[in-house]
Amino acid sequence: MADERVPLARPDLSQDDIDAVVAVLETPYLSLGPKLPEFEAALADFMGMARGVAVNSGTSALHLLVRALGLGPGDEMITSPFTFIASANCALFEGARPVFVDIDETTWNMDAGRIEAAVTENTRLLLPVHIFGRPMPMDRVMETAEARGIPVVEDACEAVGATYRGRLAGTFGLASTFAFYPNKQMTTGEGGMIVTDDEPLADLCVSMRNQGRDPGAGWLAHARLGYNYRLSDINCALGLSQLARLPAFIDARARVAERYLDALAALDELVLPAPYTDGRVSWFVFVVRLADRFTQEQRDAVLSDLTDQGIGCSNYFTPVHLQPFYADLGYRPGDFPVCEKVAARTIALPFYNRLTEADQDVVVECLKSALACL
Ligand SMILES: Cc1ncc(COP(=O)(O)O)c(C=O)c1O
């Protein structure tokens, strides 16, 4: 394998970010200090929501919400099979069952028109995912949810700053989750956030992220089962500093995406991300897919050719229901044919704020040469 010439992802770190982190290290408040509420308030403010609850990952954010909403054995949670596995695992953590709804072939989001048919008397939660930063049609999701009296938690882990019909993704449901791994639009190293207007829900999550402690009670007083899902002040300081540049990050990523769309438009081997007319995509990754006439094996050959040429790439995503342990839940190949067809052909290309035009040209040339071998 060649040395990697262009990585798949790279965080955008400035001297301000470094200074913000170092400043925390010069205080005794490495965790549960002042940067935690500052970061929470800043993200809640950005979202126009009452509360932010910072946690150590997007997965933890999802878990706390599923638990706070009381899901358990016998309960069902509707989500997408075309997502990062945590979107579904959060139900399994509490013994509930993820029920998948196949995706829309164009948007790669859960097909909102099929949600209703998946609702049963056991459905306790709808968990739409704004995949790759492209918002779900939330009016349709909310219509179904309200008609059936089911709460909605938006998995907005890939969609910070995206908008749908003039509203930020993550502001439609009862609560939403964000994630800040270094490949995300903004990073805290590791980290996540719950955002909600529901004060009691936020308070419960605050307690559960900190070993079930209640505010003001002693360090060894645990009112309920909880976890250590705390986010340190070091991470929060980085998050605050990154959040200040988030609008610029989102713009930079949109420009990189536009350049790819132009450069790849003429390749009939590829299906490119469709234009989005309902608002703004907050580009998380740039994923193309091979046309229907190609197979998964051919896609895998393109990925390994790109890797050999030093181009970071990935197969975002293997369908969740085809992960080995989901077979134990009774899921089988063929259950969600649109998802499977798309997932077998996807290619995530290098994508980050500071991807230079020169490096992008290299990626495009390498992709063309890989496609020529098909
Ligand atoms: C859609 C989605 N949900 C949840 C998560 C989980 O976030 P984390 O990796 O911070 O646990 C991710 C992270 O990649 C994600 O993409």
The ligand as an SDF file (V2000), in Angstrom:
LIG
                    3D

 16 16  0  0  0  0  0  0  0  0999 V2000
  -25.2860    9.1510   12.5840 C   0  0  0  0  0  0  0  0  0  0  0  0
  -24.3930    8.9610   13.7580 C   0  0  0  0  0  0  0  0  0  0  0  0
  -24.9380    8.6770   14.9530 N   0  0  0  0  0  0  0  0  0  0  0  0
  -24.1840    8.5110   16.0350 C   0  0  0  0  0  0  0  0  0  0  0  0
  -22.8080    8.6220   15.9950 C   0  0  0  0  0  0  0  0  0  0  0  0
  -22.0200    8.3340   17.2280 C   0  0  0  0  0  0  0  0  0  0  0  0
  -21.1180    9.3320   17.5640 O   0  0  0  0  0  0  0  0  0  0  0  0
  -19.7710    8.9570   18.3450 P   0  0  0  0  0  0  0  0  0  0  0  0
  -18.8430    8.3470   17.3580 O   0  0  0  0  0  0  0  0  0  0  0  0
  -19.3110   10.2870   18.8620 O   0  0  0  0  0  0  0  0  0  0  0  0
  -20.1270    8.0260   19.4470 O   0  0  0  0  0  0  0  0  0  0  0  0
  -22.1970    8.9300   14.7850 C   0  0  0  0  0  0  0  0  0  0  0  0
  -20.7410    9.0610   14.7120 C   0  0  0  0  0  0  0  0  0  0  0  0
  -20.0670    8.8380   13.7650 O   0  0  0  0  0  0  0  0  0  0  0  0
  -23.0000    9.0810   13.6300 C   0  0  0  0  0  0  0  0  0  0  0  0
  -22.4520    9.3340   12.4390 O   0  0  0  0  0  0  0  0  0  0  0  0
  1  2  1  0
  2  3  1  0
  2 15  2  0
  3  4  2  0
  4  5  1  0
  5  6  1  0
  5 12  2  0
  6  7  1  0
  7  8  1  0
  8  9  2  0
  8 10  1  0
  8 11  1  0
 12 13  1  0
 12 15  1  0
 13 14  2  0
 15 16  1  0
M  END
$$$$
